[in-house]
């Protein structure tokens, strides 16, 4: 469980803070009273970071995770207690176009962050955010467990597998005698308001809806573990907190939806169309475009039993609710509404939907 007072005044460094998940992460941390520093490239094009204005609640440093000296400077100046490493080149199809850059960011970026942690005694808890795609995909119907073989197929997935191996090596080589806890967290496909990335199904749906165009779906029968960004972000923060308190909680964890929410792409697009019609009274259609091209896995599920058993954790929103919240944000954005207010409203709704004995306080009193 997350103690609403744990993060108050904690020094937290988030790499990749200008991205989609990073912006949600920093927004949650700011509401929890943390002293947040972010390190990332400047956002490009329409983006959540600038739309929600979270930069006013934190120390935002613009820089490249590949620049070791600059990363070291940030660590020296901020002396973080917790580090959440989210900086990445996160797109499968982009990794085919720029494989070397993808490896530089996703592998050497991780090396640089770990080097800085090695030299910074203040760090007590480190989360390396990777992906469900780190596993060697066998196209089977079962969810992958944390002890399965790591060997992603494409450059993006493989670079994240390498990031996992680098993290393991640093733990074994440099952190055995130190009071620090390190975990890697492998999340499924994350959706939510403010994702403008190309070649992702929900942002593609939003762009089509904004333009009143038919949605083109590349692989309608591929199966992915979809979850709302708040479920992923809160799981990261939960593990970061618990391993800070007790290092025995450090490990590798899958973060994903319940099994029934690992759905075909066509199904999540249909849910989007229904939600869009509900919010706007506009009916959007979709079609399979038949484009295959670059290799992408057809079948991918996660077994999240370890996270559930260790922390009594369960995802809060099912796939239908996750899509509805994503569309709600998209409509507010389209109408020029209060983005941060929408996010705070969703955080409070998320808190209210938690079905556990101990409430998870997202917004500090």
Secondary structure, DSSP 8 states (H G I E B T S, - for coil): ---TTTTTT-EEEEETTTSHHHHHHHHHHHHTT-EEEEEE----SS-HHHHHTGGGGSEEEE--TT-HHHHHHHHHHH--SEEEE------HHHHHHSHHHHHIIIIIHHHHHHHHHHT-TT--EEEEE--GGGB-----SS-B-TTS-B--SSHHHHHHHHHHHHHHHHHHHHSTTSS-EEEEEEE-EEE-TT---TT-HHHHHHHHHHTT--EEES-TT-EEEEEEHHHHHHHHHHHHHHHHH-GGG-SEEEE---GGGEEEHHHHHHHHHHHHHHHHS----EEE-----S---SB--B--HHHHHHH----SS-HHHHHHHHHHHHHHHHTT--HHHHHHHHHHHHHHT--SSS----S--
